């Protein structure tokens, strides 16, 4: 999908998909050589990489008459933003840090590295606000490859009179290992959206190359869901016995729960009570029940970050054996 750009006295490039799920064809930027789609860079602002100066220089004669120009095929003016790769003095790609300096956003991609000491390595770069991430890679004996990546970002509601916008920008990797992002599409939701409102966008790309006289297909898909969640302000753990009586009650600030929790001997289940604040400031309680599982439980809670997103925290529960 290519957005049209209209040039008037103020140059504006903006495309929003309101409250919907969508599947987007990836722009032409990744079709050169062996560049492959490896993920997305999610930004709260439009990633403007269009080389307006070069375009205006080329179309100066059209502007001389004071006419508007509608760009329908400006792919050659779309620039790439290359990532910085900090290897931290290590040959192990697992120690490397990949980022797009000076641009606010969330990284979610799976780069492919050919290690200096031999072998291949699929990385998984996932910022802490990306929850429930899943990566699936399928490779056939014929050399065909299919990769899928999915994850969810939880965001806080804003103000009733303000929309909240996010942009899913495709991330590519070149054959020699360089990583770059190109401008993507945006979507928004109203600031007073209720918890549970969810928008999903999906990037798909398929390329076919000829190797040893045979056609080989490479497929990539990236699915990002953005879901509204009210702000957690207090989390209470209630340890309950078999007669539904409270054995122990503990209150926590979000993000301050322990990594491990040892349940009291007589506890049969745990109630996780989360007090949240909706967009109007009203308090709402949510409860989840975790029954005794002597193999262990993971209590999942959320906390708000400064960027308006939420991150997930897991607390491992250790149960005392009843035998």
Wavefront OBJ file of the C-alpha trace (Angstrom):
o trace
v 0.000 0.000 0.000
v 1.490 3.364 -1.003
v 0.254 6.616 0.456
v -0.246 9.563 -1.857
v 1.458 12.776 -0.815
v -0.077 16.152 -1.647
v 2.133 19.242 -1.689
v 0.447 22.595 -1.009
v 1.738 25.529 1.013
v 2.222 23.110 3.874
v 3.595 19.666 2.976
v 1.669 16.929 4.729
v 2.027 13.186 4.621
v -0.488 11.381 6.799
v -2.476 8.171 6.575
v -4.594 6.812 9.424
v -6.597 3.602 9.642
v -9.237 4.227 12.293
v -10.262 1.477 14.703
v -9.810 -1.450 12.374
v -7.700 -4.477 11.667
v -5.683 -4.355 8.493
v -3.192 -6.235 6.377
v -0.674 -4.092 4.572
v 1.504 -4.879 1.594
v 5.042 -3.806 2.394
v 6.447 -0.900 0.299
v 8.952 -1.486 -2.480
v 11.890 -0.471 -0.279
v 12.680 -4.020 0.723
v 12.648 -5.667 -2.676
v 16.168 -4.765 -3.730
v 18.623 -7.667 -3.754
v 18.132 -10.052 -0.875
v 16.664 -7.578 1.622
v 14.172 -9.356 3.828
v 11.387 -8.145 6.094
v 12.412 -8.997 9.678
v 9.982 -7.038 11.855
v 8.673 -3.610 12.743
v 9.618 -0.421 14.535
v 6.547 1.047 16.265
v 6.545 4.829 16.696
v 4.096 7.328 18.236
v 4.891 9.817 15.470
v 4.954 9.494 11.697
v 8.428 8.460 10.565
v 8.945 11.000 7.811
v 11.726 9.653 5.569
v 10.487 11.183 2.333
v 13.216 13.253 0.649
v 11.075 16.294 -0.059
v 14.014 18.452 -1.119
v 15.075 16.014 -3.842
v 11.489 15.650 -5.034
v 10.969 19.404 -5.236
v 14.217 19.865 -7.137
v 13.070 17.288 -9.686
v 9.585 18.800 -10.047
v 10.501 22.466 -9.789
v 8.909 23.279 -13.147
v 5.543 21.925 -12.023
v 5.633 24.107 -8.931
v 6.425 27.241 -10.919
v 2.787 27.628 -11.889
v 1.618 27.450 -8.274
v -0.151 24.136 -8.794
v -0.550 21.351 -6.264
v 1.438 18.187 -6.885
v 0.102 14.768 -5.989
v 2.830 12.148 -5.670
v 1.638 8.754 -6.829
v 4.969 7.069 -7.458
v 7.673 8.563 -5.269
v 9.318 5.366 -4.063
v 12.694 6.555 -5.300
v 12.477 9.470 -2.860
v 11.719 7.323 0.180
v 14.838 7.201 2.319
v 15.944 4.497 4.726
v 16.911 4.966 8.346
v 19.718 2.552 9.179
v 20.064 1.081 12.657
v 23.116 1.436 14.861
v 24.575 -1.933 15.903
v 26.627 -1.813 19.102
v 28.515 -5.095 19.406
v 29.723 -4.288 22.938
v 33.110 -5.777 22.061
v 31.563 -9.220 21.641
v 31.464 -11.669 18.733
v 28.240 -13.166 20.111
v 25.179 -11.554 18.413
v 23.233 -12.231 21.605
v 25.271 -9.429 23.243
v 24.704 -6.912 20.470
v 22.382 -3.931 20.831
v 20.435 -2.707 17.808
v 18.710 0.683 17.904
v 17.556 3.642 15.837
v 19.258 6.566 17.623
v 17.328 9.767 18.289
v 13.990 8.232 17.229
v 11.403 7.296 19.851
v 9.924 3.884 19.197
v 9.684 0.203 20.084
v 11.905 -2.398 18.400
v 10.382 -5.727 17.440
v 12.332 -7.742 14.892
v 14.366 -10.894 14.293
v 17.703 -10.219 12.591
v 19.708 -13.007 10.965
v 23.423 -13.087 11.699
v 26.221 -15.106 10.181
v 28.570 -15.581 13.123
v 32.277 -14.938 12.695
v 33.094 -18.280 14.285
v 30.749 -20.145 11.935
v 27.078 -21.003 12.054
v 23.951 -18.891 11.788
v 21.983 -17.087 14.450
v 18.422 -15.768 14.522
v 18.162 -12.946 17.041
v 15.037 -11.697 18.745
v 15.027 -7.980 19.570
v 11.956 -7.153 21.592
v 11.565 -4.067 23.783
v 9.961 -4.511 27.183
v 6.621 -3.033 26.130
v 6.113 -5.828 23.573
v 4.087 -8.532 25.345
v 3.217 -12.092 24.362
v 5.755 -12.100 21.549
v 5.961 -15.170 19.348
v 8.389 -16.075 16.586
v 8.013 -18.971 14.182
v 10.546 -19.890 11.502
v 9.960 -22.673 8.977
v 12.636 -23.845 6.563
v 12.236 -26.499 3.884
v 14.771 -28.802 2.262
v 14.319 -26.861 -0.973
v 15.607 -23.665 0.632
v 12.228 -22.003 1.002
v 11.730 -20.046 4.214
v 8.721 -18.671 6.067
v 8.946 -16.385 9.100
v 6.159 -15.032 11.281
v 6.396 -12.652 14.200
v 3.585 -11.465 16.452
v 3.214 -9.447 19.636
v 0.962 -7.085 21.586
v 1.509 -3.577 22.894
v -0.739 -2.363 25.723
v -1.307 1.396 25.871
v -2.935 3.703 28.391
v -6.038 5.643 27.357
v -5.477 9.350 26.929
v -7.784 12.306 27.202
v -11.316 12.224 25.831
v -10.622 14.955 23.275
v -7.318 13.528 22.014
v -6.628 10.632 19.673
v -3.731 8.240 20.342
v -1.695 7.317 17.281
v 0.937 4.692 16.507
v 2.779 3.759 13.324
v 4.008 0.333 12.274
v 7.185 0.859 10.240
v 8.636 -2.160 8.360
v 12.184 -3.175 9.282
v 14.447 -4.884 6.730
v 17.856 -6.519 6.765
v 20.257 -6.498 3.827
v 22.306 -9.481 2.673
v 25.395 -8.032 4.379
v 23.629 -7.677 7.749
v 22.642 -4.003 7.789
v 19.242 -3.195 9.312
v 17.009 -0.328 8.228
v 13.476 0.937 8.673
v 11.159 2.582 6.137
v 8.072 4.697 6.742
v 4.979 2.671 7.558
v 1.267 3.144 8.088
v -0.511 4.602 11.101
v -3.618 3.888 13.094
v -5.310 5.600 15.997
v -7.905 5.211 18.712
v -9.788 7.833 20.709
v -8.313 8.861 24.041
v -11.401 7.775 25.980
v -11.396 4.218 24.621
v -12.419 1.511 27.061
v -10.084 -1.226 28.195
v -10.052 -4.103 25.733
v -10.254 -2.026 22.544
v -7.688 -3.614 20.245
v -6.304 -2.718 16.819
v -4.266 -5.206 14.804
v -2.070 -4.517 11.795
v -0.137 -7.062 9.758
v 2.761 -6.692 7.353
v 3.131 -9.368 4.678
v 5.818 -9.876 2.081
v 6.612 -12.692 -0.326
v 9.513 -12.806 -2.768
v 10.564 -15.461 -5.264
v 14.100 -16.025 -6.477
v 15.663 -18.568 -8.821
v 18.349 -20.775 -7.308
v 19.959 -23.602 -9.275
v 17.204 -23.335 -11.859
v 14.406 -23.631 -9.271
v 12.055 -21.010 -7.870
v 12.484 -20.483 -4.132
v 9.921 -18.525 -2.109
v 10.683 -16.403 0.935
v 7.727 -15.286 3.086
v 7.619 -12.850 5.983
v 4.750 -11.673 8.175
v 4.672 -9.359 11.170
v 1.519 -8.900 13.243
v 1.241 -6.151 15.854
v -1.773 -5.696 18.132
v -2.230 -2.545 20.177
v -4.702 -2.897 23.048
v -6.001 -0.281 25.465
v -5.506 -1.023 29.167
v -6.382 1.117 32.169
v -3.511 2.199 34.413
v -2.769 -0.212 37.306
v -2.329 1.737 40.558
v -2.337 -1.039 43.168
v -2.019 -4.828 43.128
v -3.182 -7.013 46.008
v -2.391 -10.701 46.421
v -4.883 -12.683 48.471
v -3.743 -16.165 49.501
v -6.866 -18.267 50.122
v -7.365 -21.619 51.882
v -9.730 -24.437 50.953
v -12.562 -22.819 52.939
v -12.253 -19.577 50.977
v -10.723 -17.688 53.888
v -7.899 -15.194 53.508
v -4.643 -16.654 54.809
v -2.440 -13.737 53.822
v -3.043 -10.392 52.167
v -0.213 -8.369 50.606
v -0.451 -5.047 48.749
v 2.075 -3.904 46.157
v 2.747 -0.975 43.911
v 2.737 -2.089 40.241
v 6.182 -3.269 39.069
v 7.191 -3.915 42.691
v 6.011 -7.508 42.990
v 8.703 -10.067 43.847
v 10.148 -12.315 41.163
v 9.341 -15.320 43.371
v 6.611 -15.859 45.927
v 6.340 -18.781 48.347
v 2.716 -19.580 49.097
v 1.638 -20.342 52.653
v 1.289 -24.127 53.313
v -2.519 -24.145 53.602
v -3.175 -21.972 50.538
v -5.242 -23.540 47.750
v -5.510 -20.581 45.391
v -4.355 -16.994 44.975
v -6.479 -14.022 43.939
v -4.645 -11.262 42.088
v -6.653 -8.081 42.531
v -5.588 -5.156 40.367
v -6.957 -1.708 41.052
v -6.921 0.386 37.885
v -7.704 3.955 36.932
v -9.772 4.544 33.809
v -9.537 7.535 31.452
v -11.861 9.613 33.704
v -9.903 8.881 36.875
v -12.426 6.407 38.281
v -11.080 3.313 40.025
v -11.960 -0.140 38.662
v -11.048 -3.506 40.191
v -10.066 -6.608 38.201
v -9.511 -10.050 39.717
v -7.795 -13.200 38.477
v -7.650 -16.567 40.249
v -4.629 -18.890 40.171
v -5.303 -22.359 41.562
v -2.652 -24.433 43.301
v -0.259 -26.011 40.846
v 2.646 -27.739 42.537
v 4.622 -27.517 39.299
v 4.426 -23.754 39.714
v 2.346 -20.767 38.608
v 3.259 -17.509 36.977
v 1.254 -14.535 38.213
v 1.130 -11.946 35.429
v 0.649 -8.287 36.303
v 1.163 -5.020 34.428
v 2.658 -1.638 35.236
v 2.618 1.676 33.388
v 5.744 3.093 31.756
v 6.621 6.744 31.175
v 6.016 6.407 27.423
v 2.298 5.686 27.882
v 2.690 1.943 27.350
v 2.564 -0.925 29.812
v 4.942 -3.767 30.500
v 4.240 -7.195 31.943
v 5.798 -8.574 35.112
v 5.788 -12.265 36.036
v 5.953 -13.615 39.588
v 6.776 -17.289 40.048
v 4.737 -19.001 42.792
v 6.288 -21.837 44.749
v 3.799 -24.180 46.408
v 4.561 -26.358 49.382
v 3.845 -30.010 48.627
v 0.747 -31.486 50.317
v 2.224 -35.009 50.332
l 1 2 3 4 5 6 7 8 9 10 11 12 13 14 15 16 17 18 19 20 21 22 23 24 25 26 27 28 29 30 31 32 33 34 35 36 37 38 39 40 41 42 43 44 45 46 47 48 49 50 51 52 53 54 55 56 57 58 59 60 61 62 63 64 65 66 67 68 69 70 71 72 73 74 75 76 77 78 79 80 81 82 83 84 85 86 87 88 89 90 91 92 93 94 95 96 97 98 99 100 101 102 103 104 105 106 107 108 109 110 111 112 113 114 115 116 117 118 119 120 121 122 123 124 125 126 127 128 129 130 131 132 133 134 135 136 137 138 139 140 141 142 143 144 145 146 147 148 149 150 151 152 153 154 155 156 157 158 159 160 161 162 163 164 165 166 167 168 169 170 171 172 173 174 175 176 177 178 179 180 181 182 183 184 185 186 187 188 189 190 191 192 193 194 195 196 197 198 199 200 201 202 203 204 205 206 207 208 209 210 211 212 213 214 215 216 217 218 219 220 221 222 223 224 225 226 227 228 229 230 231 232 233 234 235 236 237 238 239 240 241 242 243 244 245 246 247 248 249 250 251 252 253 254 255 256 257 258 259 260 261 262 263 264 265 266 267 268 269 270 271 272 273 274 275 276 277 278 279 280 281 282 283 284 285 286 287 288 289 290 291 292 293 294 295 296 297 298 299 300 301 302 303 304 305 306 307 308 309 310 311 312 313 314 315 316 317 318 319 320 321 322 323
